[in-house]
Amino acid sequence: MDGVDIQWVHIDSDGNPDPTTSVLAAAQMVAGYGIVFKPALTSRHTQGLAIDMSITWQGNLSIRNAVGDLVVITSSPRNGSNSDLWSAGVTYGVIKLATDPPHWSSDGH
């Protein structure tokens, strides 16, 4: 993809493509970025309809839902896996993808 500065093909000392090193580097990127699903050039993220974010809090969380009602979340876990937080998100049209911890989107995908 133009504008993405990633060295996909690594070269050995003789100037030839080195598939082993290239695959190792790609695996290191997957681990380093915590990639859960196969990357795609077209996705809810690239469409501006999804975000990956880590959410944590201590104690009770007091937030307003989309209609302005105060929601106090006292349940655990105190992170993005909390189903009460998911319910508050739905009021804004944001749906949590349970199988991808940081992922929230317009349709859950």
C-alpha positions in Angstrom: 0.0 0.0 0.0 1.4 3.4 -1.0 2.4 5.4 2.0 3.0 2.5 4.4 6.7 2.3 5.0 7.1 -1.5 5.8 9.9 -3.6 4.4 7.9 -6.6 3.4 10.7 -8.5 1.6 14.0 -8.8 3.5 17.2 -9.3 1.6 20.1 -11.6 2.5 23.8 -10.7 2.3 23.9 -11.5 -1.4 21.1 -9.2 -2.2 18.5 -11.9 -2.7 15.0 -12.1 -1.2 15.2 -13.9 2.2 11.8 -15.5 2.8 12.7 -16.9 6.2 13.8 -13.5 7.5 10.7 -11.8 5.9 8.3 -14.3 7.6 10.1 -13.8 10.9 9.8 -10.1 10.7 6.1 -10.3 9.8 5.6 -12.6 12.9 7.4 -10.0 15.1 5.0 -7.3 13.8 2.0 -9.4 14.6 3.3 -10.0 18.1 4.5 -6.4 18.6 1.2 -4.8 17.5 -1.0 -7.4 19.3 -2.7 -8.3 16.0 -5.7 -10.6 16.6 -7.3 -10.8 13.2 -5.8 -10.8 9.7 -5.2 -7.1 8.7 -7.2 -5.7 5.8 -6.9 -2.6 3.6 -10.7 -2.1 3.8 -12.2 -2.5 7.2 -14.5 -0.7 9.7 -11.3 1.0 10.9 -10.4 2.4 7.4 -14.0 3.4 6.9 -13.9 5.4 10.2 -16.5 3.1 11.8 -14.3 1.3 14.3 -11.7 2.0 17.0 -9.4 -0.2 19.1 -9.0 1.1 22.6 -8.1 -0.2 26.0 -10.4 0.9 28.8 -9.8 0.4 32.5 -11.0 2.1 35.7 -11.0 1.8 39.4 -14.0 1.8 41.7 -17.4 2.7 40.1 -17.6 4.2 36.6 -20.2 7.0 36.2 -21.0 7.8 32.6 -23.9 9.2 30.7 -25.6 7.2 28.0 -26.7 8.7 24.7 -30.0 10.0 26.1 -28.2 11.7 29.0 -29.1 9.2 31.7 -26.4 8.6 34.3 -25.2 5.0 34.3 -23.1 3.8 37.2 -21.2 0.7 36.5 -20.3 -1.2 39.7 -19.7 -4.6 38.1 -16.5 -6.3 37.1 -14.3 -6.6 35.2 -13.3 -3.0 35.3 -12.2 -2.9 31.7 -13.5 -3.1 28.1 -14.9 -6.6 28.7 -17.6 -5.3 31.0 -21.0 -6.1 29.6 -22.6 -3.1 31.4 -20.1 -0.8 29.6 -21.1 -2.5 26.3 -24.8 -1.7 27.0 -23.9 2.0 27.5 -21.9 1.9 24.3 -24.9 0.5 22.3 -26.9 3.7 23.2 -24.3 5.6 21.1 -24.4 3.1 18.2 -21.1 1.5 19.3 -21.0 -2.2 19.5 -18.3 -4.3 21.3 -16.7 -7.2 19.5 -16.4 -9.7 22.3 -13.7 -11.8 20.6 -11.4 -8.8 20.0 -10.6 -7.1 23.4 -9.9 -3.6 22.2 -12.4 -3.5 19.2 -15.6 -1.3 19.1 -17.5 -0.6 15.9 -20.7 0.6 14.4 -21.9 -3.0 13.8 -19.7 -5.2 16.0 -17.4 -6.3 13.2 
